[in-house]
Amino acid sequence: MNRPPLSRGAAYAVLAALAAVVTAVTAVICVGAGGHGGRPGSGPHETPGSAAPAASGSWVGAWSTSPAAAEPNTARGYAGRSIRNVVRGTLAGTRARIHLSNLFGDRPLTIGHASIAVAAGPTTPAAAPGSMRALTFGGRPAVTIPAGRAAVSDPVRLTVDHGADLLVTTYSPTPSGPVTYHPHARQVSYLAQGDRTENRDGNAYTARTPYWRYVTGVDVWSTEAQGSVVVVGDSITDGVSSTVGANHRWTDFLARRLREEPGAPRYGVLNQGISGNRVLLGGVGANPRNNPSGLERFDRDVLSRTGVRVVVVELGVNDIMRRPRQTDPARITAGLRELVARAHARGLRVIGATLAPFGGRTGLGREQELVRQGVNAEIRQGDVFDEVVDFDRALRDPANPLRLLPAYDCGDHLHPSDAGYRAMADALDLDALRGRAAAEL
């Protein structure tokens, strides 16, 4: 692996120690502070009658997704309907809270009722017996989130196991305008008519949907997790070609490694991939605000995540592929360096990925390949990121290095198969997540 000069190690060690102290103090404050609808990061109230968590624990991100766009044809939102999002956690804990977003809304979003539960099984809207919890926001059952803002719920007592599917349900009583959503969930969620927020058997949820709406994160109170690793990326990190409902994104395989391998750091894994995402330019479709660039969303989607300890960046291929196409590798790596500088300012290390092969992809040719090679050469030199994970090497066909290995190709010559996603997770050196390399101060 490529590492920055070790002469910076002492400075990083001091900064990391200070960050740990700040995190511990913040965790205690968050447990007792009052929440305010629409203000991201505000500390939530305890649910009345709940026991205070053990002082040795901390809040850690167990699951997340990036708000990607305004859902088309949702001028009235989902007034009078319940949305049951199914998400897969990556950590165990004894308490939970959720994050909701109205980033792409054009008016206030009122959530009249919300809940969280452990799913009774895979691909079901039914809750496990005894796990349904009504959520509050600042001690109230409803919250109004201004356009462009976010909210965090009060915590509730809930036993969450490693790799558990969670049901995050919201009900909106009034029209809300464009719905903030994540279109490539690779997970089936559900819709129901009326306020079915605390419906336990799931029978009311007759409509299936491939999207996540409003929910952008689940935190758990953990006594064993050391923090979280946040992965910011494009469709390859989003897992758009992985098997629906199987949790076979490369970040899912990484979460299993962190959970199962002896000596692995105990981190949650937070997937902040957006299909089509670029480093430098945002916008896709009719709404220019859709699909904000990596530079635009980095502070919100990465640096603000709960308990983040290290960042992985898998971005750049869409800067080459999407029009207007970037033809200068140095401009892409300059954007990547800016992301790294922002993370370093927070005391976070950054692992960066080389760009995987796309030979054979329709519409791409020699010019795009030369740009990819230029970006990868600069990344491998070691002066862009603190560490490098070489996805190009992990996925390419040794007999034809400009293409994905056939077993790792989903068939479109760009996105990996499930086996390819597993190979990506296996390529990441877990020691790189431990914070041993120095970050720039």
N, C-alpha and C positions, 0 to 999 in steps of 0.2 A: 504493500500500500504506500501511496505517496503521502508524506507528512510535511507540514510547515516546519521551519527551523525550530529546534528544541530550545533555543535561547529564550523563546517566549513562554516556556512552560511555567516558570515561576509566577509570572504575571497572571496567567490563566488560572493557576491553582488558587491564588488569592481571590480572583473574581468568582470562581466556582464556589469557594467556601462562603463568600458573602451572599451569593445567590441562594445557597442552601439555607442560610439563616433567615433571609427574607422570606423564602417559601414557607418555612416552618411557622414564622410569625403570621404570615398571610393566611395560612390554613386555619389557625386558631381564630383570627378575626372573622373569616368568612363564615364560620360556624355560628357565630353569635350576631352578626351584623344584619340589618334589615335590607331586603331587596326592594328595588324600584323598577316597575315595569318599563321595559324599553331601554334600560341602561345596562349595557354589557359589562360583566365583571363586577357588578354590585353584589355584595354578600347577602345570601338569602337567609330568611328567618328559619328557625326550627319549626316544624309542624307541632302544634299544641300537644302537650302530653308526651312528646318523644324524649327519649333519653339522650343525653349528650354523648357524642362519640369519644372513644378513648383518645387521650392526648397524644399517644404514640403514632396515631394514624395521620393521613393527609388526604386531601382531595386530589384525584388523578383522573385524567381523561381516559375513559375506557372505550369510547367509540366517538367518531365524528365524521362529518362529511361537509363539503364546501357548498354554500349556496351558489348555484351555477347560473341561474337565469330566471326570468319571469315566465311562468308557464303560459303557453299560448291559450287564447280563448278563455281566460279566467277573469274577465272584467268584474264579475260579481263574486269572485272567490268561490268558496264552498259553503256559502251561507246555509245553515240548517242541516249540515252533514257532519259526520264524524270521520276523521282520518286516523286509521290505525297503522302507524309506521312500524315495520318489523326491522330491527337492527341487531347486529351480532356484537356483543361486548367482547373485550379482550382481557379484562381483569376481573378478579373476584373482589367483593366488597360487602359492607354491611349497611350502607346507606347509598342513596342515589339522588341525583338532580339532573334536570334537562336544560338544554339551551334551545331557544326558538329564535327564528330570524324573520324579519319583514324587510330584508334588504332591497328586494326588487318591487316592493309595494309602492303605490302612489297615494295611499291614504292610511290612516291608522288601522291596524288589525286587532280586532277584539277576539281573544280566546276566552270563551265563557266557561270552559270546563276542560281540564286536562288530567291525564292519569299516566301511570307507568306500572307495568306488571312484567313478570317473567312468563314467557310463552310456555304453554303446556307441552309443546313439542315443535319440531321443525315445520316450517311452512303452514302454520295454523294461526288464526286470529284468537284462539282460545287462551285464556290465562291459566297458569298453574294454580291449583287450589291454594287459597290464602295469600296470594301474592299481589292482588290488585290494590293499588294505592292511589287515592285522589291527590292531586298536586295543588299547591297554593303558590301565590306570588306575592311576597310581602304580607303574608298572612291572609290573603284573600283568594277566593276560588277563581276569579277572573283577572285577566291582565289585558291592557290595551298597549300595543307596541306601535310607536310612531313609524311612519314610512322611513325606510333606510336604517332602522335600528334593530336591536335584539333584546332579549330578556332571558333571565335565568330563573328557574323555579326555586322554591324553598326545598331543602332536603327532606327526604322521608326515609324511615327505616325500611330496608329491603335487602334481603340476603340474595346476592348475585354471585353465581358461580362463574369460573373461567369458561369462556366460550358460550355463554348462555345467550339465547335469543331473547330480546326484550321487546315489549309492545309499548310504544309511545303514542298515546292517543290525544288528539285535540278536537274540540268542537267549537265552531264559529257560529254565533247566532245571527250575525248580520253580514251583509256584503262587505268584502274587504278590498276589492281591487285585485290587481295581478298577484298571483301566488308565487312566493319564493320557493323554488324546488330544485331537486337534483335529479336529472332525467335518467341517468344510467346507474340505477341502484343495483342492478343484477340481483334483485331480491323482490319477492312478491309482497306487497302490502295490501291494505284493504280499506274500503269505504262503506259507510252505512248511512241510512237516512235517519235524521233526528239526532238527539243527544244520546248516544250509546257509549259514552266515554268509559263508564264503569261496567259495561257488559262483560261478563266473565266467560260465558260459554262460546262467544264468538258467532253465534247463530245469526245475529243481525248484520254481520259483515259479508254481504253477498256479492259485492263488487270487488274485483281484484285490480291492482294497479302496479306498474313497474317503477313507480316514482317514489321518492321521499319528499314530503312536503313540510315546510316550516321547521322541522327539527334538524338541528345541526350538531348536536353533541349530547353525550351522556357522561357524566362524571360519577365516580364511585368513591366512597370513603374506604381507603385501603390501609391495612397495617403492614403489608408486605411489599407493595410496589414502590419502586425507587423514582418513579416519574413516568414520562411517556416519550416515545419517539414519534415525531410528526413527519409524515412523508408528503411532500408537495409535488404534484406531477400532472401529467396529461392523461389521455385515454388508457395508456399502458398501466399507469397506477390506478386509474379508475376501474380497470378490469373489465372493459367493455366486451371482451370476447370470452370471458370466463363463463363457466356453467352457471345458469341462473339458480339461485337458492343454495348453491353448494359451498359458498364462501371459499372460492378458489382464486381470489385475487392474490397478487404476490405479497401484499401486506398481510393477508390472512395466513399464508404459509409462514411469514416472518413471525407473526404473533404466536403460532404454534411452536416455532423454534425457541422463542423467548420463554415460553411456558414450560417446555418439556426438556430442553437440553440442560444437563448439569452445568452449573456455573454461569449460565446465561444471566445477563442483567434482567431484573424483573421490571420490565417496562410495559405500559400499555402501548398499543399501536394505533395511531390516528391517521386515517387516510384522507388527504386533502387533494385528491386527484380530480380534475375536471377534463372531460373529453374535449379535445380540440384546443386545449390551453397552450398559450405561448408565453415566453419570457417577456417579450417587449411590447406586444400589441394585444389589446383586448377587443371585444366586440364580435358578435356572430349573429346572423339572422336580422330581423327587422329592428330589434332593440339594441342600440349601440352600447348599452350598459351590460348586456349579457356577456358571460364568459370573460370576466375581468382578467387582465394579464397577471402573470406571476408577480411582477413588480407592484401592481396596484393592490393585489389582495394579500400580499405576504404578511403584513403586520396583523391583519384581521384573522386570516385563516391559519397562520402558523404561530406567530409570536404571542398571540393572545390565548392560545390553547392552554388548558389546565395542566399544570405539572410538567410542561415540556422541558426535556433535558438535552435532546439532540435532534437535529434536523437532517432529513435526507431529501435531496433535490433530484428529481427526474423530469427535466424540462429541456426543451430546445428543438425537438424534432418538428414541432408544428411551426416554429419560426422559419424552418427550411421549406416545409411542405405547403403551408397555407399561403394564399395570396393576400397582400403583397409579400412575395417570398424574400427572405433575408439571404443575401448572397455573400455577406462578409462574416466569416466565422468570428472575427474579433468583436463585432458588435454583440453577438449572442453571448460570448464569454464575458464581455463587459457587463451585460445585464446580470449574468450569474454571479459575478463578483460583487455587484451591488447587493444582491440577496444575502450573500455571505457576510458582507460588512454589517448589514442590519442585524443579522443573527449574532455576530461577534459583539456588537454593542450591548446585547443582552446577556453576554457570557455564554452563548450557545455555540457548540461546534457544529460543523456542517459536513456531511458526507455527500459527495456528488457522483452522479451516474454518467457514464459514457452513453452516447446515443446508439441504440440498437440498430441493426441492419434493416434496410427497407428495399433492398434490391428485388426487382420484379413487381414492385408496387406500380399500379397504373398511373401514368402521368408524371412519374419521376424518372430522371435520367442522370447522366454523368455530372451535370452541373450541381445538382442537389447532393450527389454522393461526395463530390469534392468538398462541399461545405461541411457535410457531416464528418468527413475525415479530418478537416481542419479543426472543428470543435473538439473532437476526441483527442487529437494530438495535443492541444493546449491543456485539456483537462488532465491528460496522463502526465504532463510535465510537472504537475504537482503545485502549481501556483494559482489555481482557481479555488479549490476546496481544501479542507483540512485532511480529508481522506477520500479515496476513490473506490467506488464499486463498479467493476467493469462489466456492465450488462452487455456491451458489444461482444466481448470475448465469451461470456457465458451463454449467449444465445445464437451466435453465428455458426454457420455450417463450415467445418474445417476444409471441406472440399470446395467450397464456394463462399469465401468470407464476406462477400457483399450481401448475402442472403441469410435469412434465418435457417437454422437447422430444420429440416422438414418436420421432425417430431415436435418441434417447438413452435411451429407456424400454425395459427388457427385457420389458415387458408387464404388470408388476404395479403400476405407477405409484409405485414406491418405489426399486427398484434399477436402476442404469444398465445399458444394453447394453454390449457390448464397445466400441462407438463412444463411448458416454458415458464409459466409464472412460478412454479415450484423451483425451477432452476435459478430464477432471479433471486428468490429468497435465500437459496442455498449459497449464492455467490457473495452475499454480504457477510463480511467478517464481523462476528459479534463483538470482538474486542474493540472494533472501531466505535462501538456505541458507548464504551465505558468512560469516555472523556479523558483519554490519555494524551491525545494530541493537543497542542496549544492553539488557542484562538487569539485572534488579533484584538488588542485592546483599543 
